[in-house]
Amino acid sequence: MQAILKDIYQTVIHSPHRTALIIASEEWSYSQLWSYAESYAQMLHDRSFAPGKIGIYTDNTKEMYAAILATWLAGRSFIPLNHKFPKERLKAIIRDSEVVSIFCLASSGDSCIELLPQEALISYNAVSVLPNNRLSATESSDDLAYTLFTSGSTGIPKGIPIGHHHLQALLEDMKERYPLGENDKVLQAFELSFDVSIACIFTAWVQGATLVVPDLNGITAINAFKAIYDHQVNFVTLPPSALFYLRRLKMLAMPLPWVTKTIFTGEALPYNVAEEWKTCAVNSTIDNAYGPTEGTVWSLIYALDELTEQQTINGLCPIGRPTKYIQMRIVNDSGEDVSHNERGELWIGGPQIFHGYVNQPEKSKEVVFQDSQGTYWYKTGDIVVKNQFDQVVYVNRKDNQVQINGFRVELGEVEHHLRGIIKSDAAVVLAHENKGVLELFAFVQGSWDEQTLLNEMRLKVPGYMVPRSIFALDELPVNTSGKVDKTLLRSKYLHHE
């Protein structure tokens, strides 16, 4: 049995009635969670599915969380299938990752039948809970724990396989850095398809704490705040952009004195956001956690203190120092280490680093490599600098990759789909900050109806990748190099935003 499951099982054995999960105002004890997980694992065995990954349709129910454990108990790995994603994107993920079956609610069956045949679906409603918490984990020679898919510049999502040993390395650091117990409540306010959810879930469960999941439909930030308030959650993880919604509704005026730890993650952290949160969570320490999915959720973490403000660059907080099992280099364009206070690209290495994308060997070679000592390294594409306090500070992206609502987006992928719709290369997408929130804006050449284009984009990409506005121009401006003049587009169309 994997070490992570063993840690959870210890709580099942010694404190079976301790609360493991609160979701939709329903509670599950560790005993109940484990019993359902075993039952679902048994269903996998009984159905005798062919080798392959198990899809988990993100119904965001307590049963979904049990299914995560079930896949590991059955010796399988899982692929989150976000119910908010377009069907074509989910079909591509299923095809590329060789998903053979999908866990889902009976009410989601019609949607899932469009993805796989009826006989490949496993309904949570068919469960027959096994008694006595029998330990029935199947040992598997396959280390793979899960695979997440992120935006790809070619229009094809990139599959990132993460092994149990990758996740175990992260969790060992989390247990030392954030010791938790039975009285701690951990917020999980992210879709399962976003890797921060994995860190939240297992940082709580391997230490016997309670996981609290808000309603992930509607405006998640507001529902998350309500969950923090209603259940007195003390361990909070949020994207910085969540405060935009809370500020607008004046929710930050409500005190949260029981919050003792806050992690901001998923996008760059402006210092003023952290300061504003402190007016609400007056007793909370704040960490800024950084990491690409390829490095298993978090790779560097910075604890804010009285010196933070003087360490900011462009108002952004440092991302700190590597976690326990992460090595780090900051290099120039020649791959040579830069001097102190000199900017360069961040490379991360160690046992948390993935080994390559699913079915994309050429893309893998571009960004991941193994050195002569056998250590895997990932080229993040993030430009950073190490300051006089020996802290790493994020500066900007080396390429056109941005964070939208905590999700990583390559502008090239958005452009790819937009160009496919208009059947022309005359399209460009820009990321522009509007009142503290990063948004996408697109420009196309020709006579196009904006609403028609937006509707077509919603069929092809997740909501966070759909531009806020699409400007149809008679002609896209070009600069002296013959390239689309993005500076002119920004100044003419976006400066009033």
ROMI-281833 format. One line per 3 residues: number of its first residue (from 1); their letters; for each residue x negated, y, z negated of C-alpha. Coordinates in Angstrom, 3 decimals. Layout:
BEGIN
NUM	a	X:Y:Z ~ ... .
//
This chain:
BEGIN
1	mqa	0.000:0.000:0.000 ~ -1.289:3.461:0.841 ~ -2.615:5.502:-2.084 .
4	ilk	0.105:8.146:-1.623 ~ 2.875:5.563:-2.001 ~ 1.123:4.102:-5.037 .
7	diy	1.079:7.517:-6.737 ~ 4.811:7.951:-6.120 ~ 5.526:4.392:-7.286 .
10	qtv	3.855:5.124:-10.625 ~ 6.551:7.700:-11.353 ~ 9.224:5.256:-10.175 .
13	ihs	7.972:2.677:-12.673 ~ 7.223:4.914:-15.655 ~ 9.830:7.673:-15.234 .
16	phr	12.557:6.245:-12.962 ~ 15.198:8.775:-14.048 ~ 13.027:11.827:-13.405 .
19	tal	14.477:14.055:-10.666 ~ 12.641:13.623:-7.373 ~ 14.845:15.654:-5.048 .
22	iia	17.436:18.419:-5.186 ~ 19.122:19.170:-1.880 ~ 22.532:20.664:-1.135 .
25	see	23.088:20.743:-4.919 ~ 22.743:16.943:-5.024 ~ 20.061:15.257:-7.096 .
28	wsy	18.181:12.023:-6.610 ~ 16.010:10.407:-9.247 ~ 12.708:8.795:-8.313 .
31	sql	14.410:5.423:-8.751 ~ 17.174:6.349:-6.313 ~ 14.718:7.790:-3.790 .
34	wsy	12.597:4.648:-3.864 ~ 15.590:2.291:-3.672 ~ 16.910:4.003:-0.565 .
37	aes	13.425:4.081:0.971 ~ 13.036:0.336:0.392 ~ 16.447:-0.336:1.863 .
40	yaq	15.640:1.628:4.998 ~ 12.289:-0.150:5.246 ~ 14.101:-3.469:5.003 .
43	mlh	16.409:-2.371:7.813 ~ 13.338:-1.758:9.957 ~ 12.083:-5.267:9.190 .
46	drs	15.464:-6.890:9.811 ~ 15.943:-5.166:13.146 ~ 12.519:-6.420:14.298 .
49	fap	11.744:-3.397:16.420 ~ 8.822:-3.570:18.805 ~ 5.587:-1.888:17.713 .
52	gki	5.856:1.877:17.927 ~ 6.619:5.013:15.996 ~ 9.840:5.770:14.189 .
55	giy	11.618:9.012:14.959 ~ 13.272:10.881:12.094 ~ 16.060:13.159:13.303 .
58	tdn	15.935:16.224:11.083 ~ 19.375:16.103:9.506 ~ 17.728:17.680:6.423 .
61	tke	19.554:15.395:4.008 ~ 18.312:13.422:1.038 ~ 18.467:10.296:3.215 .
64	mya	16.024:11.870:5.658 ~ 13.480:12.234:2.862 ~ 13.891:8.578:1.895 .
67	ail	13.335:7.610:5.542 ~ 9.910:9.282:5.469 ~ 8.800:6.888:2.743 .
70	atw	10.580:3.990:4.438 ~ 8.455:4.243:7.571 ~ 5.296:3.866:5.494 .
73	lag	6.756:1.067:3.374 ~ 7.467:-0.746:6.634 ~ 3.932:-0.192:7.880 .
76	rsf	5.022:2.347:10.520 ~ 4.403:6.040:11.184 ~ 7.015:8.717:11.814 .
79	ipl	7.671:11.481:14.334 ~ 9.946:14.365:13.225 ~ 12.589:15.100:15.867 .
82	nhk	13.819:18.600:15.150 ~ 17.559:18.774:15.818 ~ 17.127:22.439:16.792 .
85	fpk	14.814:21.591:19.714 ~ 16.173:21.290:23.280 ~ 16.943:17.703:24.316 .
88	erl	14.377:17.755:27.125 ~ 11.632:18.659:24.668 ~ 12.680:15.846:22.318 .
91	kai	12.734:13.381:25.214 ~ 9.175:14.386:26.132 ~ 8.060:13.884:22.526 .
94	ird	9.722:10.452:22.353 ~ 8.174:9.404:25.633 ~ 4.648:10.598:24.820 .
97	sev	4.592:9.218:21.279 ~ 6.257:5.853:22.057 ~ 9.108:6.235:19.585 .
100	vsi	11.053:2.941:19.465 ~ 13.803:3.859:17.006 ~ 15.389:6.881:15.321 .
103	fcl	16.705:7.320:11.785 ~ 19.749:9.585:11.787 ~ 23.115:10.266:10.202 .
106	ass	26.133:8.660:11.830 ~ 27.360:12.179:12.576 ~ 24.188:12.800:14.607 .
109	gds	24.619:9.609:16.619 ~ 26.050:11.278:19.710 ~ 23.058:13.624:19.913 .
112	cie	20.566:10.814:19.386 ~ 22.170:8.524:21.991 ~ 21.003:11.103:24.532 .
115	llp	17.459:10.352:23.343 ~ 17.465:6.552:22.887 ~ 20.038:3.763:23.366 .
118	qea	22.549:3.017:20.599 ~ 20.740:-0.179:19.557 ~ 17.590:1.859:18.816 .
121	lis	19.355:4.095:16.286 ~ 19.317:3.382:12.550 ~ 22.175:5.009:10.681 .
124	yna	21.584:6.082:7.093 ~ 25.230:5.251:6.452 ~ 24.585:1.532:6.939 .
127	vsv	22.352:1.285:3.880 ~ 22.761:-1.400:1.249 ~ 20.622:-0.244:-1.648 .
130	lpn	18.244:-2.867:-2.983 ~ 18.150:-3.344:-6.764 ~ 15.246:-3.294:-9.191 .
133	nrl	12.885:-1.097:-7.158 ~ 11.140:-4.036:-5.539 ~ 7.700:-3.201:-4.211 .
136	sat	7.928:-4.341:-0.602 ~ 5.385:-2.251:1.296 ~ 3.894:-3.815:4.398 .
139	ess	0.169:-3.356:4.814 ~ -0.734:-2.022:8.218 ~ -4.099:-1.821:9.903 .
142	ddl	-2.885:1.363:11.581 ~ -3.925:4.410:9.556 ~ -1.463:6.700:11.348 .
145	ayt	0.948:8.469:8.968 ~ 2.806:10.854:11.284 ~ 2.511:12.807:14.515 .
148	lft	3.574:16.428:14.931 ~ 4.025:18.226:18.221 ~ 3.007:21.857:18.709 .
151	sgs	3.202:24.281:21.585 ~ 0.972:23.550:24.594 ~ -0.253:26.072:27.179 .
154	tgi	0.585:23.729:30.091 ~ 4.222:23.500:29.058 ~ 3.648:20.035:27.604 .
157	pkg	3.867:19.814:23.773 ~ 0.629:18.666:22.131 ~ 0.931:15.615:19.884 .
160	ipi	-1.285:15.757:16.781 ~ -1.683:12.363:15.063 ~ -2.485:12.571:11.349 .
163	ghh	-3.735:9.518:9.479 ~ -3.109:8.516:5.884 ~ -6.762:9.227:5.100 .
166	hlq	-6.390:12.773:6.482 ~ -3.369:13.454:4.281 ~ -4.927:11.766:1.256 .
169	all	-7.931:14.100:1.497 ~ -5.634:17.135:1.454 ~ -3.580:15.829:-1.465 .
172	edm	-6.641:15.149:-3.596 ~ -7.457:18.830:-3.338 ~ -3.830:19.807:-4.001 .
175	ker	-3.679:17.718:-7.188 ~ -6.805:19.399:-8.552 ~ -5.859:22.876:-7.412 .
178	ypl	-2.159:22.718:-8.338 ~ -1.601:20.271:-11.224 ~ 2.130:19.600:-11.598 .
181	gen	4.356:17.637:-13.957 ~ 7.929:16.585:-14.578 ~ 9.084:20.127:-15.429 .
184	dkv	7.775:21.654:-12.214 ~ 10.051:22.367:-9.259 ~ 8.511:22.732:-5.801 .
187	lqa	10.252:24.597:-2.979 ~ 10.380:22.880:0.436 ~ 11.782:25.493:2.843 .
190	fel	10.332:24.248:6.147 ~ 11.602:21.980:8.906 ~ 9.992:18.528:8.857 .
193	sfd	8.510:19.273:12.290 ~ 6.346:22.006:10.682 ~ 3.358:20.545:8.846 .
196	vsi	3.681:22.729:5.730 ~ 6.728:20.629:4.857 ~ 4.438:17.596:4.482 .
199	aci	2.203:19.440:2.007 ~ 5.198:20.602:-0.036 ~ 6.824:17.159:-0.150 .
202	fta	3.814:15.173:-1.214 ~ 2.142:17.745:-3.442 ~ 5.327:17.405:-5.506 .
205	wvq	5.937:13.670:-5.281 ~ 2.428:12.333:-5.899 ~ 2.515:14.228:-9.197 .
208	gat	6.063:13.378:-10.251 ~ 7.482:16.881:-9.790 ~ 10.892:17.814:-8.358 .
211	lvv	11.260:18.825:-4.709 ~ 13.934:21.483:-4.079 ~ 15.207:21.839:-0.508 .
214	pdl	17.402:24.807:0.505 ~ 19.829:24.867:3.409 ~ 17.609:25.145:6.493 .
217	ngi	20.412:26.399:8.718 ~ 21.121:30.106:9.010 ~ 18.439:32.480:7.736 .
220	tai	16.094:30.156:5.864 ~ 14.415:32.936:3.872 ~ 17.710:33.927:2.264 .
223	naf	18.694:30.340:1.516 ~ 15.224:29.715:0.084 ~ 15.531:32.691:-2.252 .
226	kai	18.931:31.421:-3.384 ~ 17.431:27.988:-4.141 ~ 14.574:29.570:-6.096 .
229	ydh	17.096:31.543:-8.126 ~ 19.721:28.840:-8.640 ~ 17.291:26.065:-9.595 .
232	qvn	14.576:28.217:-11.199 ~ 11.893:26.904:-8.860 ~ 8.433:27.757:-10.166 .
235	fvt	6.209:26.601:-7.256 ~ 7.063:28.542:-4.087 ~ 5.684:28.297:-0.554 .
238	lpp	6.887:30.807:2.055 ~ 5.801:32.422:5.329 ~ 5.047:36.155:4.849 .
241	sal	7.750:37.080:7.358 ~ 10.377:35.743:4.920 ~ 10.030:38.956:2.953 .
244	fyl	11.321:40.967:5.908 ~ 14.775:39.448:5.435 ~ 14.645:39.606:1.646 .
247	rrl	13.606:43.247:1.734 ~ 16.358:44.183:4.159 ~ 19.012:42.691:1.855 .
250	kml	17.379:44.192:-1.260 ~ 16.960:40.705:-2.732 ~ 13.442:41.526:-3.931 .
253	amp	15.009:43.693:-6.614 ~ 16.159:40.489:-8.334 ~ 13.518:39.278:-10.821 .
256	lpw	12.109:35.742:-10.626 ~ 10.075:35.553:-13.861 ~ 9.910:31.733:-13.835 .
259	vtk	7.914:31.624:-10.562 ~ 4.315:30.929:-11.587 ~ 2.697:29.994:-8.266 .
262	tif	3.313:31.365:-4.773 ~ 1.629:30.193:-1.596 ~ 2.001:32.317:1.524 .
265	tge	1.251:30.365:4.680 ~ 2.034:29.861:8.357 ~ 0.938:33.312:9.512 .
268	alp	-1.464:36.082:8.536 ~ -0.684:37.617:5.123 ~ -0.469:41.430:4.971 .
271	ynv	-1.634:42.705:1.586 ~ 1.458:44.895:1.174 ~ 3.688:41.806:1.473 .
274	aee	1.876:40.137:-1.413 ~ 2.144:43.289:-3.500 ~ 5.856:43.557:-2.812 .
277	wkt	6.422:39.938:-3.822 ~ 4.666:40.617:-7.125 ~ 7.374:43.147:-8.011 .
280	cav	9.846:40.280:-7.879 ~ 7.784:37.281:-9.025 ~ 6.031:39.222:-11.773 .
283	nst	4.433:36.169:-13.428 ~ 3.223:34.475:-10.269 ~ -0.304:34.051:-9.007 .
286	idn	-0.527:34.215:-5.197 ~ -2.587:32.129:-2.787 ~ -3.009:32.666:0.949 .
289	ayg	-3.261:29.234:2.601 ~ -4.667:28.854:6.110 ~ -4.929:25.884:8.391 .
292	pte	-4.137:24.525:11.855 ~ -2.109:21.322:12.118 ~ -5.227:19.646:13.542 .
295	gtv	-6.876:20.046:10.118 ~ -3.952:18.516:8.152 ~ -1.944:21.498:6.968 .
298	wsl	-4.388:23.612:4.937 ~ -8.133:24.047:5.390 ~ -8.967:27.288:3.562 .
301	iya	-7.220:28.891:0.594 ~ -7.668:32.300:-0.986 ~ -6.468:33.301:-4.449 .
304	lde	-5.488:36.980:-4.507 ~ -7.040:39.082:-7.270 ~ -7.914:42.677:-8.133 .
307	lte	-10.572:42.757:-5.367 ~ -8.251:41.657:-2.572 ~ -7.259:45.063:-1.238 .
310	qqt	-10.840:46.115:-0.541 ~ -11.443:42.845:1.358 ~ -8.617:43.235:3.862 .
313	ing	-9.152:43.707:7.596 ~ -6.329:45.435:9.439 ~ -4.379:45.111:6.206 .
316	lcp	-4.626:41.298:6.197 ~ -5.700:39.292:3.142 ~ -8.695:36.945:3.302 .
319	igr	-8.062:33.265:4.021 ~ -10.690:32.338:1.462 ~ -12.926:29.325:1.238 .
322	ptk	-12.687:25.725:2.458 ~ -10.672:23.190:0.488 ~ -12.372:20.227:-1.139 .
325	yiq	-12.948:18.085:1.954 ~ -13.308:20.776:4.611 ~ -16.616:21.883:6.080 .
328	mri	-16.830:25.172:7.924 ~ -18.870:26.984:10.535 ~ -18.447:30.445:12.066 .
331	vnd	-20.032:30.483:15.528 ~ -20.631:32.760:18.504 ~ -19.740:31.958:22.115 .
334	sge	-22.873:29.796:22.361 ~ -21.858:27.654:19.394 ~ -24.565:29.136:17.161 .
337	dvs	-23.847:30.116:13.566 ~ -23.366:33.853:13.179 ~ -24.972:36.042:10.537 .
340	hne	-23.173:37.180:7.391 ~ -20.557:39.883:8.123 ~ -20.673:38.984:11.832 .
343	rge	-17.477:37.896:13.552 ~ -17.191:34.536:15.257 ~ -14.912:31.566:15.929 .
346	lwi	-14.022:29.354:12.961 ~ -14.833:25.657:13.293 ~ -13.629:23.245:10.605 .
349	ggp	-14.867:19.703:9.989 ~ -14.479:16.768:7.633 ~ -12.067:13.943:6.759 .
352	qif	-8.948:16.081:7.259 ~ -9.668:16.732:10.942 ~ -7.647:14.870:13.565 .
355	hgy	-9.423:12.911:16.311 ~ -7.596:14.040:19.440 ~ -4.224:14.867:21.007 .
358	vnq	-1.767:12.206:22.151 ~ -2.411:11.354:25.821 ~ -4.390:14.560:26.442 .
361	pek	-8.073:13.512:26.519 ~ -9.261:16.557:28.454 ~ -7.595:19.010:26.078 .
364	ske	-9.008:17.023:23.158 ~ -12.549:17.328:24.498 ~ -12.167:21.092:24.640 .
367	vvf	-11.415:21.541:20.954 ~ -12.526:18.486:18.943 ~ -15.859:16.667:18.789 .
370	qds	-17.828:14.297:16.590 ~ -21.325:15.293:15.477 ~ -24.358:13.024:15.055 .
373	qgt	-23.361:12.293:11.434 ~ -19.929:11.081:12.520 ~ -18.057:14.152:11.233 .
376	ywy	-15.133:15.379:13.310 ~ -14.971:19.128:14.043 ~ -12.116:21.243:15.370 .
379	ktg	-12.596:24.556:17.163 ~ -9.724:26.637:15.775 ~ -9.844:29.513:18.259 .
382	div	-9.476:31.919:15.319 ~ -11.916:34.821:15.051 ~ -13.007:35.372:11.448 .
385	vkn	-15.758:36.966:9.405 ~ -17.280:36.058:6.041 ~ -17.436:39.163:3.848 .
388	qfd	-19.745:40.270:1.054 ~ -17.673:38.285:-1.468 ~ -18.305:35.066:0.476 .
391	qvv	-14.640:34.977:1.504 ~ -13.467:34.311:5.058 ~ -11.178:36.958:6.550 .
394	yvn	-9.017:36.302:9.630 ~ -9.392:38.906:12.387 ~ -7.452:37.689:15.441 .
397	rkd	-6.925:34.869:17.937 ~ -9.535:33.994:20.508 ~ -6.828:33.046:22.975 .
400	nqv	-3.151:33.764:23.425 ~ -1.906:31.665:20.534 ~ 0.263:33.418:17.959 .
403	qin	2.404:32.570:14.927 ~ 6.153:33.204:15.241 ~ 8.170:32.597:12.060 .
406	gfr	5.388:30.335:10.863 ~ 5.351:28.238:14.068 ~ 2.326:28.176:16.302 .
409	vel	3.154:29.340:19.833 ~ 0.984:29.560:22.902 ~ 2.153:32.425:25.066 .
412	gev	1.062:30.406:28.077 ~ 3.717:27.774:27.360 ~ 6.475:30.372:27.126 .
415	ehh	5.245:31.886:30.403 ~ 5.135:28.432:31.983 ~ 8.810:27.774:31.308 .
418	lrg	9.864:31.288:32.317 ~ 7.970:30.976:35.597 ~ 9.692:27.664:36.210 .
421	iik	13.082:29.344:35.836 ~ 12.340:32.225:38.208 ~ 10.271:29.962:40.493 .
424	sda	7.505:32.549:40.622 ~ 4.241:33.323:38.850 ~ 5.373:36.914:38.306 .
427	avv	6.073:36.585:34.594 ~ 4.145:37.557:31.498 ~ 4.900:37.214:27.773 .
430	lah	3.556:39.523:25.060 ~ 3.682:39.238:21.284 ~ 4.551:42.532:19.618 .
433	enk	4.957:43.400:15.950 ~ 8.247:45.090:15.121 ~ 8.758:46.281:11.537 .
436	gvl	6.347:43.696:10.194 ~ 7.727:40.785:12.236 ~ 5.931:39.372:15.269 .
439	elf	8.304:38.907:18.225 ~ 7.997:37.815:21.854 ~ 8.832:40.036:24.828 .
442	afv	8.787:38.909:28.446 ~ 8.448:40.712:31.765 ~ 9.474:39.271:35.137 .
445	qgs	9.364:40.637:38.642 ~ 12.599:40.826:40.627 ~ 16.309:41.333:40.112 .
448	wde	17.160:39.041:37.239 ~ 19.979:39.064:34.714 ~ 18.416:39.107:31.251 .
451	qtl	21.134:37.060:29.550 ~ 20.945:34.368:32.209 ~ 17.195:34.049:31.733 .
454	lne	17.532:33.943:27.932 ~ 20.194:31.224:28.182 ~ 17.948:29.171:30.469 .
457	mrl	15.003:29.562:28.088 ~ 17.110:28.324:25.161 ~ 17.612:25.073:27.067 .
460	kvp	13.882:24.582:27.481 ~ 12.146:25.737:24.291 ~ 12.886:26.006:20.553 .
463	gym	14.554:29.204:19.351 ~ 11.363:30.706:17.960 ~ 9.816:30.560:21.462 .
466	vpr	12.675:32.400:23.173 ~ 11.703:36.053:23.806 ~ 13.685:38.736:22.045 .
469	sif	14.019:40.627:25.347 ~ 13.184:39.972:28.991 ~ 12.498:43.031:31.138 .
472	ald	13.164:42.635:34.873 ~ 10.919:45.002:36.856 ~ 10.762:45.724:40.555 .
475	elp	7.046:45.061:40.350 ~ 4.682:44.015:37.567 ~ 1.904:46.602:37.179 .
478	vnt	-1.672:45.476:37.710 ~ -4.966:46.928:36.550 ~ -8.167:47.497:38.512 .
481	sgk	-9.089:43.830:38.065 ~ -5.907:42.760:39.782 ~ -4.446:41.319:36.590 .
484	vdk	-1.094:42.233:35.070 ~ -1.629:45.454:33.114 ~ -0.478:44.321:29.663 .
487	tll	-1.653:47.554:28.049 ~ 0.597:49.560:30.333 ~ 3.545:47.242:29.664 .
490	rsk	3.054:47.625:25.912 ~ 2.799:51.407:26.043 ~ 5.735:51.882:28.369 .
493	ylh	8.232:49.337:27.042 ~ 7.247:48.267:23.545 ~ 5.840:51.292:21.756 .
496	he	9.276:52.416:20.567 ~ 10.091:49.041:19.051 .
//
